[in-house]
Amino acid sequence: MNHSRLSTKTKQYALVCMLVIAVSLFLFGKLGQEMLEQELTAFDSYVIEKVQSLITPKLTSVMQVFTALASTWSLVTLAAISIVIMLWQHKRWEALFLLLALGGGVGFNLLLKWLYRRERPSIHRLVEESGYSFPSGHSMAAFIFFGMMAMLLTLFVVSRAVKIVILLAAVVLILLVGISRIYLGVHYPSDVLAGFTAGGVWLVMCLLGLKIVVETRR
């Protein structure tokens, strides 16, 4: 790649991305190390107790909706619709990187689960889930997909206020997906945080790759 073809703005964007990736990797590594050393037990227990103290039938139904938004079938459907729209609008690179972000993120998550092999919590589980727990796949996938969609949408919006609303909506949605996993008893809070940090690494890498490819292809 010819770095001279990149604008100063893109080079600055790349530096910020590298910083975010470095911080996210550090946080994920810290969580993973402390999880293996059983140093997160008190934190996880405290948060689970606080979140599950809010359990009511109506709230459980709401949380099931949020957790369903980040399920495999839901994300595949949303991604397929988004990709078709992008291709219709001749946004081929955006469609490709959305597919890469989601598909690669799933593979990345499965690899991390296999490496850490943490069993899921067994106390007060409201739904059944199989597989390993760390990091949370729903949290990671939500961070990647909704984060990617929010960033892409802001590219087509002029108003700064609308951009902020889009980003805030994505943040709230991602947080609610993560909280729903704790509420339903299928993940430890540290699983969710690890999913967010790992998802952040992969999302930023994909966003940076997209920006560089689009600019150099011009």
C-alpha positions as CSV (number, residue, x, y, z in Angstrom):
1,M,0.0,0.0,0.0
2,N,1.3,3.4,-1.0
3,H,0.9,5.5,2.2
4,S,1.5,8.7,0.2
5,R,-1.9,8.2,-1.4
6,L,-3.6,8.6,1.9
7,S,-4.8,12.0,3.0
8,T,-3.7,13.6,6.2
9,K,-7.2,13.2,7.6
10,T,-7.1,9.4,6.9
11,K,-3.6,9.1,8.5
12,Q,-4.9,10.9,11.6
13,Y,-8.0,8.6,11.6
14,A,-5.6,5.6,11.4
15,L,-3.6,6.8,14.4
16,V,-6.8,7.2,16.5
17,C,-7.9,3.7,15.4
18,M,-4.6,2.2,16.4
19,L,-4.9,3.8,19.8
20,V,-8.4,2.5,20.3
21,I,-7.3,-1.0,19.3
22,A,-4.4,-0.9,21.7
23,V,-6.5,0.2,24.6
24,S,-9.2,-2.4,23.8
25,L,-6.6,-5.2,23.6
26,F,-5.2,-4.2,26.9
27,L,-8.6,-4.2,28.6
28,F,-9.5,-7.5,27.0
29,G,-6.2,-9.0,28.1
30,K,-6.7,-7.7,31.6
31,L,-10.2,-9.1,31.8
32,G,-9.0,-12.5,30.5
33,Q,-6.1,-12.7,32.9
34,E,-8.2,-11.7,36.0
35,M,-11.0,-14.2,34.9
36,L,-8.5,-17.0,34.7
37,E,-7.1,-16.0,38.1
38,Q,-10.6,-16.0,39.6
39,E,-10.3,-12.3,40.5
40,L,-13.6,-11.3,39.0
41,T,-15.8,-13.4,41.2
42,A,-16.8,-10.6,43.5
43,F,-17.4,-8.1,40.7
44,D,-19.5,-10.6,38.7
45,S,-21.6,-11.7,41.7
46,Y,-22.3,-8.1,42.7
47,V,-23.5,-7.0,39.3
48,I,-25.5,-10.1,38.7
49,E,-27.3,-9.7,42.1
50,K,-28.1,-6.0,41.3
51,V,-29.3,-6.7,37.8
52,Q,-31.4,-9.8,38.6
53,S,-33.0,-8.1,41.6
54,L,-35.0,-6.2,38.9
55,I,-36.6,-9.4,37.5
56,T,-40.3,-9.1,36.7
57,P,-42.3,-11.0,34.0
58,K,-42.7,-7.9,31.9
59,L,-39.1,-6.9,32.1
60,T,-38.0,-10.5,31.2
61,S,-40.1,-10.2,28.0
62,V,-38.4,-6.9,27.2
63,M,-34.9,-8.4,27.8
64,Q,-35.7,-11.4,25.6
65,V,-36.5,-9.0,22.8
66,F,-33.1,-7.2,23.2
67,T,-31.2,-10.5,23.4
68,A,-33.1,-11.7,20.3
69,L,-31.9,-8.7,18.3
70,A,-28.3,-10.0,18.6
71,S,-29.2,-13.6,17.9
72,T,-27.7,-15.3,14.8
73,W,-30.9,-15.3,12.8
74,S,-31.7,-11.7,13.6
75,L,-28.2,-10.4,12.7
76,V,-28.1,-12.5,9.5
77,T,-31.5,-11.1,8.4
78,L,-30.6,-7.5,9.3
79,A,-27.2,-7.9,7.6
80,A,-28.7,-9.4,4.4
81,I,-31.2,-6.6,4.2
82,S,-28.5,-4.0,4.8
83,I,-26.2,-5.5,2.2
84,V,-28.9,-5.7,-0.5
85,I,-29.6,-2.0,0.1
86,M,-25.9,-1.1,0.0
87,L,-25.5,-3.0,-3.3
88,W,-28.5,-1.3,-4.7
89,Q,-26.9,2.1,-3.8
90,H,-23.6,0.9,-5.4
91,K,-21.9,0.8,-2.0
92,R,-20.0,-2.4,-2.8
93,W,-17.1,-1.9,-0.4
94,E,-19.3,-0.9,2.5
95,A,-21.4,-4.1,1.9
96,L,-18.2,-6.2,1.7
97,F,-16.8,-4.8,4.9
98,L,-20.1,-5.2,6.8
99,L,-20.1,-8.9,5.8
100,L,-16.4,-9.2,6.8
101,A,-17.1,-7.4,10.1
102,L,-20.0,-9.7,11.1
103,G,-18.6,-13.0,9.7
104,G,-15.1,-12.4,10.9
105,G,-16.4,-11.3,14.3
106,V,-18.3,-14.5,14.8
107,G,-15.2,-16.6,13.9
108,F,-13.1,-14.4,16.2
109,N,-15.6,-14.9,19.1
110,L,-15.6,-18.7,18.7
111,L,-11.8,-18.8,18.7
112,L,-11.7,-16.7,21.9
113,K,-14.4,-18.9,23.6
114,W,-12.4,-22.0,22.7
115,L,-9.2,-20.5,24.1
116,Y,-10.7,-19.4,27.5
117,R,-13.3,-22.2,27.8
118,R,-15.2,-20.5,30.7
119,E,-18.4,-22.3,31.7
120,R,-21.6,-20.3,31.8
121,P,-23.1,-19.1,35.1
122,S,-25.6,-21.6,36.6
123,I,-27.5,-19.4,39.1
124,H,-31.0,-18.2,38.3
125,R,-30.8,-18.8,34.5
126,L,-34.0,-17.6,32.8
127,V,-33.2,-19.1,29.4
128,E,-31.0,-21.9,28.3
129,E,-27.8,-21.4,26.3
130,S,-25.0,-23.8,25.3
131,G,-21.3,-23.3,24.7
132,Y,-18.6,-21.4,26.5
133,S,-19.2,-18.1,28.1
134,F,-16.2,-15.8,27.7
135,P,-16.5,-13.5,25.8
136,S,-20.2,-13.0,25.3
137,G,-21.0,-13.7,21.6
138,H,-24.2,-11.6,21.7
139,S,-22.4,-8.6,23.2
140,M,-19.6,-8.9,20.7
141,A,-21.8,-9.3,17.7
142,A,-24.1,-6.4,18.8
143,F,-21.1,-4.2,19.2
144,I,-19.7,-5.1,15.8
145,F,-22.9,-5.0,13.8
146,F,-24.8,-2.1,15.3
147,G,-21.5,-0.2,15.7
148,M,-20.7,-0.7,12.0
149,M,-24.2,0.2,10.9
150,A,-24.2,3.4,13.0
151,M,-20.8,4.5,11.6
152,L,-22.0,3.8,8.0
153,L,-25.2,5.7,8.5
154,T,-23.4,8.8,9.8
155,L,-21.5,8.9,6.5
156,F,-24.8,9.7,4.7
157,V,-26.1,12.3,7.2
158,V,-25.1,15.9,7.1
159,S,-26.6,17.1,10.3
160,R,-24.3,16.8,13.3
161,A,-27.3,16.4,15.6
162,V,-28.6,13.5,13.6
163,K,-25.2,11.8,13.7
164,I,-25.1,12.1,17.4
165,V,-28.6,10.6,17.8
166,I,-27.6,7.7,15.5
167,L,-24.4,7.0,17.6
168,L,-26.2,7.3,20.9
169,A,-29.0,5.0,19.7
170,A,-26.4,2.4,18.8
171,V,-24.7,2.7,22.1
172,V,-27.9,2.3,24.1
173,L,-28.9,-0.7,22.0
174,I,-25.5,-2.4,22.4
175,L,-25.6,-1.8,26.2
176,L,-29.1,-3.2,26.5
177,V,-28.1,-6.3,24.6
178,G,-25.2,-6.8,27.0
179,I,-27.4,-6.1,30.1
180,S,-30.0,-8.6,28.8
181,R,-27.4,-11.4,28.8
182,I,-26.7,-10.7,32.5
183,Y,-30.4,-10.3,33.3
184,L,-31.2,-13.7,31.7
185,G,-28.5,-15.4,33.6
186,V,-26.5,-16.7,30.6
187,H,-23.4,-14.6,31.0
188,Y,-21.2,-13.0,33.7
189,P,-20.8,-9.3,33.5
190,S,-17.1,-9.8,32.7
191,D,-18.2,-11.9,29.7
192,V,-20.2,-8.9,28.4
193,L,-17.3,-6.4,29.0
194,A,-14.9,-8.8,27.2
195,G,-17.4,-9.1,24.3
196,F,-17.5,-5.3,24.0
197,T,-13.7,-4.9,24.1
198,A,-13.1,-7.7,21.6
199,G,-15.8,-6.5,19.4
200,G,-14.3,-3.0,19.6
201,V,-11.0,-4.3,18.3
202,W,-12.5,-6.1,15.3
203,L,-14.9,-3.2,14.5
204,V,-12.2,-0.6,14.5
205,M,-10.0,-2.8,12.3
206,C,-12.8,-3.2,9.8
207,L,-13.7,0.5,9.8
208,L,-10.0,1.4,9.3
209,G,-9.7,-1.1,6.5
210,L,-12.8,0.2,4.8
211,K,-11.7,3.8,5.0
212,I,-8.2,3.0,3.5
213,V,-9.7,0.8,0.7
214,V,-12.3,3.4,-0.3
215,E,-9.8,6.2,-0.4
216,T,-7.1,4.3,-2.3
217,R,-9.7,2.9,-4.8
218,R,-10.7,6.5,-5.6
